[in-house]
Amino acid sequence: MKAVVYQEPYSVTVEDVPDARIEDPNDVVIRVTTSAICGSDLHMYEGRTGAEPGIVFGHENMGVVQEVGPGVARIKKGDRVVLPFNVGCGFCRNCLAGKTGFCLTVNEGFAGGAYGYVSMGPYRGGQAEYLRVPFADFNCLTLPPGEEHEDDFALLADIFPTGYHATELAGVSPGETVCVFGAGPVGLMAAYSALLRGASKVFVVDKQPDRLALAERIGAIPIDYSKADAASQIKDQTGGDGTDKGIDAVGYQATVKEGEEQPAIVLNTLIEAVRPTGALGVVGLYVPEDPGGPSESAKHGQLLVKVGKFFEKGLRMGTGQANVKAYNRQLRDLIIAGRATPSFVVSHRLPLAQAPEAYDRFDKRAEGWTKVLLKPELVAA
């Protein structure tokens, strides 16, 4: 089968790999109909992780079940399903507590597993024609048959639940003000989720005009940090107080307006921009080892954060990857009911063959490239 394979920094190819197959009784194999490129994939693509050549990328996957293992009870051939990027067992202590992003079974010696991602277990990614799904009864979220809402449902694998998770970590409540740093797909989903939860004002901070325009389109207030200090702009529009809640949807590859990378800049600006006793939700990725870090400490995940100001203001912070299964069923039903249309972030729908170009353009933040969906059944032009 064809799949997107990592070769070296800034290089992926589409090539033949062994077919996905049933390996355990509780597996299914799906025919992939949509797999998205995630901002998290770019960390591997740029060589900013320990990813080795040969990894099949793709943790945002959906499709139709083609084969069913003999131990699968609920999922049937022909079911249309979307998969949380977290691979969970369903029975460990964390899965039973709803913390499926930190499963203790699927990745020996590590809390958490995922498809197609470095250090996240032996599970190949779904930027491919077919995908093996372990613990299928637990991991598959069934969808209405057909093709309706395909692009919306694809975003249930990661970015919509992750954006919602950010608002949950921050504890966003109706009527509150929220600032979201980062207008990439996850940041836009966080802003959208905050509005769904009834936030009165949502500020979105970035410097890319096309992404800020998307934020404005959904009712958020764009803040261009290249024009003036973001925290000052936010305070000016909140009576000098700052927002009730703040969200980091950027992570360790954050930059200042001149383009210099400063891994802690978003965290430190959030500490300034959120009012005393407010809360932060951090879903932007931070890693314990970063080969490309701008300093020796940053290369080992050690950042200089304004913890004194954080303490002085009585702020709270929640962090970590999303437990997708805690949200994906409810968010699916919002889509079906017409209450949510997260596919507003999708800019491109491309065949697998165009994945190398898509990675290059998305990584360069080319204008108009906000979210790319790969569709194996499409034929390259």
C-alpha positions as CSV (number, residue, x, y, z in Angstrom):
1,M,0.0,0.0,0.0
2,K,1.0,3.6,-0.5
3,A,2.0,5.7,2.6
4,V,3.8,8.9,3.6
5,V,7.2,8.0,4.9
6,Y,9.7,10.3,6.7
7,Q,13.1,10.3,5.2
8,E,15.1,13.1,6.8
9,P,14.5,16.6,8.0
10,Y,12.3,18.4,5.5
11,S,11.8,15.3,3.4
12,V,8.9,12.9,3.2
13,T,8.1,10.6,0.3
14,V,5.1,8.5,-0.8
15,E,6.1,4.9,-1.3
16,D,5.0,1.3,-1.0
17,V,5.1,-0.1,2.5
18,P,3.7,-3.5,3.8
19,D,0.0,-3.7,3.9
20,A,-1.8,-3.0,7.1
21,R,-3.2,-6.3,8.5
22,I,-4.8,-7.8,11.6
23,E,-2.1,-8.5,14.1
24,D,-4.2,-9.1,17.3
25,P,-7.8,-10.5,17.7
26,N,-9.0,-7.0,18.8
27,D,-7.7,-5.2,15.7
28,V,-9.6,-3.9,12.7
29,V,-8.1,-2.6,9.4
30,I,-9.7,0.5,7.9
31,R,-9.6,1.9,4.4
32,V,-8.5,5.4,5.0
33,T,-10.8,8.0,3.5
34,T,-9.2,11.1,5.1
35,S,-6.0,11.7,7.1
36,A,-4.9,15.2,8.1
37,I,-1.5,16.8,8.4
38,C,-1.1,18.1,11.9
39,G,1.2,20.9,13.2
40,S,2.6,18.3,15.5
41,D,3.8,16.4,12.4
42,L,5.9,19.4,11.5
43,H,8.1,18.9,14.6
44,M,9.1,15.5,13.2
45,Y,9.3,16.8,9.7
46,E,11.7,19.6,10.7
47,G,14.0,17.2,12.6
48,R,13.0,18.7,16.0
49,T,12.3,15.3,17.6
50,G,14.1,11.9,17.7
51,A,12.1,10.6,14.8
52,E,14.1,8.1,12.7
53,P,13.7,7.6,8.9
54,G,11.0,5.1,8.0
55,I,8.2,6.4,10.2
56,V,4.8,6.4,8.4
57,F,3.2,9.7,9.5
58,G,-0.4,10.4,10.3
59,H,-2.3,10.5,13.6
60,E,-5.5,12.2,12.4
61,N,-7.4,9.4,10.7
62,M,-10.8,8.2,9.6
63,G,-12.1,5.7,7.2
64,V,-14.3,2.6,6.6
65,V,-13.7,-0.8,8.3
66,Q,-12.5,-3.4,5.8
67,E,-11.3,-6.3,8.1
68,V,-12.4,-7.3,11.6
69,G,-10.4,-9.4,14.1
70,P,-12.1,-12.3,15.8
71,G,-12.0,-10.6,19.2
72,V,-13.9,-7.5,18.1
73,A,-17.5,-7.4,19.3
74,R,-18.9,-3.9,18.5
75,I,-17.3,-2.7,15.3
76,K,-18.3,-4.3,12.0
77,K,-17.1,-4.4,8.4
78,G,-18.4,-1.4,6.5
79,D,-18.6,0.9,9.6
80,R,-17.5,4.5,9.0
81,V,-15.2,5.4,11.9
82,V,-12.9,8.2,13.1
83,L,-10.0,7.4,15.4
84,P,-8.7,9.4,18.3
85,F,-5.0,10.1,17.8
86,N,-4.5,8.5,21.2
87,V,-4.3,4.7,21.1
88,G,-5.9,3.5,24.3
89,C,-6.5,0.0,25.7
90,G,-9.7,0.9,27.5
91,F,-9.0,-1.0,30.7
92,C,-5.9,0.5,32.4
93,R,-6.2,2.9,35.3
94,N,-5.9,6.0,33.2
95,C,-8.2,4.8,30.5
96,L,-10.9,3.9,33.1
97,A,-10.5,7.4,34.5
98,G,-11.0,8.9,31.0
99,K,-7.3,9.9,30.6
100,T,-6.9,8.0,27.4
101,G,-4.1,10.2,26.2
102,F,-2.0,8.6,29.0
103,C,-2.8,4.9,28.5
104,L,-0.5,2.7,30.5
105,T,-0.8,-0.4,28.2
106,V,-0.2,0.5,24.6
107,N,3.4,1.9,24.8
108,E,5.7,0.1,27.2
109,G,7.5,2.4,29.6
110,F,5.6,5.5,28.5
111,A,2.1,6.9,29.4
112,G,0.4,7.3,26.1
113,G,0.4,6.0,22.5
114,A,-0.5,7.4,19.1
115,Y,-0.4,6.5,15.4
116,G,2.6,7.5,13.4
117,Y,4.5,9.5,16.0
118,V,7.9,9.3,17.6
119,S,8.1,7.7,21.0
120,M,4.4,7.0,20.9
121,G,4.5,3.3,20.3
122,P,4.8,0.8,17.4
123,Y,1.6,2.0,15.6
124,R,2.0,3.1,12.0
125,G,0.4,6.3,10.9
126,G,-2.7,6.7,8.7
127,Q,-1.3,8.9,5.9
128,A,-1.7,5.8,3.9
129,E,-4.3,3.7,2.0
130,Y,-5.0,1.4,5.0
131,L,-4.5,1.5,8.8
132,R,-4.4,-1.1,11.5
133,V,-6.5,-0.1,14.6
134,P,-5.7,-1.9,17.8
135,F,-8.3,-2.2,20.6
136,A,-10.8,-1.3,18.0
137,D,-14.0,-1.6,20.0
138,F,-12.6,1.0,22.3
139,N,-10.8,3.3,19.9
140,C,-13.3,3.5,17.0
141,L,-15.9,6.3,17.1
142,T,-18.7,5.3,14.7
143,L,-20.2,7.8,12.3
144,P,-23.3,8.0,10.2
145,P,-22.7,6.0,6.9
146,G,-22.0,7.9,3.7
147,E,-19.8,10.9,3.1
148,E,-21.7,13.7,4.8
149,H,-19.6,15.9,7.2
150,E,-16.4,14.0,6.1
151,D,-14.1,17.0,6.6
152,D,-15.8,17.9,9.9
153,F,-15.6,14.4,11.3
154,A,-11.9,14.1,10.3
155,L,-11.1,16.9,12.7
156,L,-12.5,14.8,15.6
157,A,-9.3,12.7,15.5
158,D,-7.3,15.5,17.0
159,I,-7.6,19.2,16.5
160,F,-11.3,19.8,17.5
161,P,-11.0,17.7,20.7
162,T,-7.6,19.2,21.4
163,G,-8.9,22.8,21.0
164,Y,-11.8,21.9,23.3
165,H,-9.4,20.2,25.7
166,A,-7.6,23.5,26.0
167,T,-10.8,25.3,27.1
168,E,-11.4,22.5,29.6
169,L,-7.9,22.8,31.0
170,A,-8.4,26.5,31.4
171,G,-11.9,26.0,32.8
172,V,-13.6,28.4,30.3
173,S,-17.1,29.4,31.5
174,P,-19.9,31.3,29.9
175,G,-19.3,35.1,29.9
176,E,-15.6,34.9,30.4
177,T,-12.9,36.5,28.3
178,V,-10.2,34.3,26.8
179,C,-7.0,34.8,24.9
180,V,-5.6,32.1,22.6
181,F,-2.0,32.3,21.4
182,G,-1.6,30.7,18.0
183,A,-4.0,30.9,15.1
184,G,-3.0,27.6,13.6
185,P,-5.6,24.8,13.3
186,V,-5.5,24.0,17.1
187,G,-5.6,27.6,18.1
188,L,-8.5,28.3,15.9
189,M,-10.3,25.2,17.3
190,A,-9.6,26.5,20.8
191,A,-11.1,29.8,20.0
192,Y,-14.1,28.2,18.3
193,S,-14.5,25.9,21.4
194,A,-14.3,28.9,23.7
195,L,-17.1,30.5,21.8
196,L,-19.2,27.3,21.8
197,R,-18.8,27.3,25.6
198,G,-20.2,30.9,25.8
199,A,-17.1,33.1,26.2
200,S,-18.0,36.7,25.8
201,K,-14.7,37.8,24.1
202,V,-12.0,35.6,22.6
203,F,-8.8,37.1,21.4
204,V,-6.5,35.2,19.0
205,V,-2.9,36.1,18.8
206,D,-0.8,35.5,15.7
207,K,1.0,37.5,13.0
208,Q,-0.3,35.8,9.9
209,P,-3.0,37.9,8.2
210,D,-4.8,34.9,6.6
211,R,-5.0,33.0,9.9
212,L,-6.1,36.1,11.9
213,A,-8.8,36.7,9.2
214,L,-10.1,33.1,9.9
215,A,-10.3,33.9,13.6
216,E,-12.2,37.1,12.9
217,R,-14.6,35.2,10.7
218,I,-15.7,33.0,13.6
219,G,-16.2,36.0,15.9
220,A,-12.9,36.2,17.6
221,I,-10.8,39.4,18.0
222,P,-7.5,39.2,16.1
223,I,-4.4,40.4,17.8
224,D,-1.3,40.9,15.6
225,Y,1.7,40.5,17.9
226,S,4.1,41.9,15.2
227,K,2.5,45.3,15.5
228,A,2.6,45.7,19.3
229,D,3.0,43.7,22.5
230,A,0.2,41.1,22.6
231,A,-0.3,41.3,26.4
232,S,-0.6,45.1,26.2
233,Q,-3.1,44.9,23.3
234,I,-5.2,42.5,25.3
235,K,-5.2,44.5,28.5
236,D,-6.1,47.6,26.5
237,Q,-9.3,45.8,25.4
238,T,-10.1,44.4,28.8
239,G,-10.1,47.5,31.0
240,G,-6.5,46.9,31.9
241,D,-7.2,43.6,33.7
242,G,-6.3,41.0,31.1
243,T,-8.5,38.0,30.2
244,D,-10.1,35.5,32.6
245,K,-8.5,32.6,30.8
246,G,-5.6,32.0,28.4
247,I,-4.6,29.2,26.0
248,D,-1.2,28.2,24.6
249,A,-1.7,26.6,21.2
250,V,1.9,27.2,20.0
251,G,4.3,25.3,22.1
252,Y,8.1,25.1,22.2
253,Q,8.7,26.5,18.7
254,A,7.3,29.9,19.5
255,T,9.0,33.0,18.0
256,V,9.1,36.7,18.7
257,K,8.0,39.1,16.0
258,E,11.4,39.3,14.4
259,G,11.4,35.6,13.9
260,E,13.8,34.5,16.6
261,E,12.8,31.4,18.4
262,Q,12.1,31.8,22.2
263,P,10.5,28.6,23.5
264,A,9.0,30.2,26.6
265,I,7.7,33.4,25.0
266,V,4.1,32.3,24.8
267,L,3.9,31.0,28.4
268,N,5.5,34.2,29.7
269,T,3.2,36.5,27.6
270,L,0.2,34.5,28.8
271,I,1.3,35.0,32.4
272,E,1.2,38.8,31.7
273,A,-2.0,38.7,29.7
274,V,-4.3,36.8,32.1
275,R,-5.7,38.5,35.1
276,P,-4.8,37.5,38.7
277,T,-6.4,34.2,39.8
278,G,-7.1,33.3,36.1
279,A,-6.1,30.0,34.5
280,L,-4.1,28.8,31.6
281,G,-4.7,25.8,29.3
282,V,-1.5,24.6,27.6
283,V,-2.0,22.2,24.6
284,G,0.9,23.6,22.5
285,L,3.6,20.9,22.4
286,Y,6.6,20.9,24.8
287,V,9.1,18.1,24.7
288,P,11.8,16.8,27.1
289,E,14.4,16.7,24.3
290,D,14.6,19.1,21.3
291,P,17.7,18.6,19.1
292,G,17.1,22.0,17.5
293,G,16.6,24.0,20.6
294,P,18.1,27.6,20.6
295,S,20.0,27.0,23.8
296,E,21.5,24.1,25.7
297,S,18.8,24.2,28.3
298,A,16.1,24.4,25.7
299,K,17.5,21.3,24.0
300,H,16.6,19.4,27.2
301,G,13.2,20.9,27.6
302,Q,14.3,23.3,30.3
303,L,12.7,26.8,29.8
304,L,13.0,30.0,31.7
305,V,9.4,30.7,32.7
306,K,8.2,33.6,34.9
307,V,7.2,31.3,37.7
308,G,7.5,34.2,40.3
309,K,4.9,36.3,38.4
310,F,2.8,33.2,37.9
311,F,2.8,32.6,41.7
312,E,2.3,36.2,42.5
313,K,-0.9,36.4,40.4
314,G,-2.3,33.2,41.8
315,L,-2.6,31.6,38.3
316,R,-3.5,28.0,37.6
317,M,-2.3,25.9,34.7
318,G,-3.4,22.7,33.1
319,T,-1.2,20.9,30.5
320,G,-1.0,17.9,28.4
321,Q,-2.3,16.3,25.2
322,A,-6.0,15.8,24.8
323,N,-7.9,12.8,26.0
324,V,-9.8,12.7,22.8
325,K,-12.4,10.1,23.8
326,A,-13.5,12.5,26.6
327,Y,-14.9,14.8,24.0
328,N,-15.2,13.3,20.5
329,R,-18.7,11.7,20.9
330,Q,-20.2,14.9,22.1
331,L,-18.4,17.0,19.5
332,R,-19.6,14.5,16.8
333,D,-23.2,15.0,17.9
334,L,-22.7,18.8,17.7
335,I,-21.6,18.4,14.1
336,I,-24.6,16.1,13.3
337,A,-27.0,18.6,14.9
338,G,-25.5,21.5,12.9
339,R,-24.2,23.3,16.0
340,A,-20.5,23.0,15.0
341,T,-18.7,23.1,11.7
342,P,-15.0,22.8,12.5
343,S,-14.1,22.3,8.8
344,F,-13.9,26.1,8.4
345,V,-10.2,25.6,9.0
346,V,-9.7,23.2,6.1
347,S,-7.9,24.9,3.2
348,H,-6.7,22.0,1.0
349,R,-7.9,18.5,0.1
350,L,-5.2,16.6,-1.7
351,P,-4.3,13.0,-2.8
352,L,-1.5,11.2,-1.0
353,A,0.8,11.8,-4.0
354,Q,0.9,15.5,-3.1
355,A,1.9,15.0,0.5
356,P,5.5,16.1,0.0
357,E,4.4,19.4,-1.5
358,A,1.7,19.8,1.2
359,Y,4.3,19.3,4.0
360,D,6.6,21.9,2.4
361,R,3.9,24.5,2.0
362,F,2.3,23.9,5.4
363,D,5.7,24.0,7.2
364,K,6.5,27.3,5.5
365,R,3.1,28.7,6.6
366,A,2.4,29.6,3.0
367,E,-0.5,32.0,2.7
368,G,-3.8,30.1,2.7
369,W,-2.4,26.8,3.9
370,T,-4.2,26.4,7.2
371,K,-5.2,22.7,7.3
372,V,-4.5,20.0,4.8
373,L,-6.6,16.8,4.4
374,L,-5.0,13.9,2.5
375,K,-7.5,11.7,0.7
376,P,-6.0,8.5,-0.6
377,E,-8.8,7.9,-3.1
378,L,-8.2,11.2,-4.9
379,V,-6.2,11.1,-8.1
380,A,-3.3,13.6,-8.5
381,A,-4.0,16.1,-11.2
